[in-house]
């Protein structure tokens, strides 16, 4: 569970990164989750875009992705979602709070 200060710090870091993938009309598929899981393991902080044609509520998509990854749902800004999970790999530069 993240504190409000940790969330604010992660939001500030997320402003500088580009979305790595997007949720479209096919929704949250297993291949989407595999790609997101690999990306979050390598980067710890990822941003995902929810497209207009998905027909989904942004907050509910964010909560479902966070539950299925598993990861912390940091925030939703417009149609962009930010997720964080500490990597188990020693090769990754970890985000320090």
C-alpha positions in Angstrom: 0.0 0.0 0.0 1.4 3.4 -1.0 1.2 6.5 1.1 0.0 9.8 -0.4 3.6 11.1 -0.5 4.8 8.0 -2.4 1.9 8.3 -4.9 2.8 12.0 -5.4 6.4 11.1 -6.0 5.4 8.3 -8.5 3.0 10.7 -10.3 5.9 13.2 -10.8 8.1 10.4 -12.2 5.3 9.2 -14.5 4.9 12.7 -16.1 8.2 12.1 -18.0 7.4 8.6 -19.3 5.4 7.6 -22.4 2.7 4.9 -22.4 4.0 1.5 -23.2 0.7 -0.1 -24.3 -3.0 0.6 -24.7 -6.3 -1.0 -23.8 -8.5 -1.1 -26.9 -11.9 -2.6 -27.9 -10.6 -6.2 -27.2 -10.2 -5.2 -23.5 -7.7 -6.7 -21.1 -6.4 -9.8 -22.7 -3.8 -12.3 -21.5 -1.3 -11.1 -24.0 -1.8 -7.6 -22.9 -1.2 -8.6 -19.3 1.9 -10.6 -20.2 3.3 -7.5 -22.0 2.4 -5.2 -19.1 3.9 -7.7 -16.6 7.2 -7.9 -18.5 7.3 -4.1 -18.8 6.6 -3.4 -15.1 9.2 -6.0 -14.1 11.8 -4.2 -16.1 10.8 -0.6 -15.3 8.8 -0.7 -12.0 6.7 2.2 -13.2 4.5 2.0 -16.4 1.9 4.1 -18.1 -1.0 2.6 -20.1 -3.5 4.4 -22.3 -7.2 3.5 -22.4 -8.6 4.1 -25.9 -12.0 5.7 -26.6 -13.2 2.6 -28.5 -12.6 0.3 -25.5 -16.0 1.4 -24.1 -14.7 0.9 -20.5 -14.6 3.2 -17.5 -11.0 4.3 -17.0 -11.0 3.8 -13.2 -12.5 0.3 -13.4 -10.0 -0.7 -16.0 -7.2 0.6 -13.8 -8.4 -1.4 -10.8 -8.8 -4.6 -12.8 -5.3 -4.3 -14.3 -3.8 -3.6 -10.9 -5.6 -6.7 -9.4 -4.6 -9.0 -12.3 -0.9 -7.9 -12.6 -0.6 -7.5 -9.4 0.6 -3.9 -9.0 -0.3 -0.7 -7.3 -2.7 1.6 -9.2 -1.0 4.9 -8.7 -3.3 7.3 -10.6 -5.5 7.9 -13.6 -5.1 11.2 -15.5 -7.6 11.5 -18.3 -7.3 8.3 -20.3 -3.8 7.4 -18.9 -3.2 5.0 -16.1 0.0 4.6 -14.0 1.1 1.5 -12.2 3.9 0.6 -9.9 5.4 -2.6 -8.7 8.9 -3.2 -7.2 10.9 -5.4 -9.4 12.4 -8.7 -8.1 15.4 -8.4 -10.4 18.7 -7.1 -9.1 19.5 -5.7 -12.6 16.8 -3.1 -12.4 17.5 0.4 -10.9 14.9 0.5 -8.2 12.8 3.5 -7.4 13.7 4.8 -4.0 11.2 6.6 -1.9 
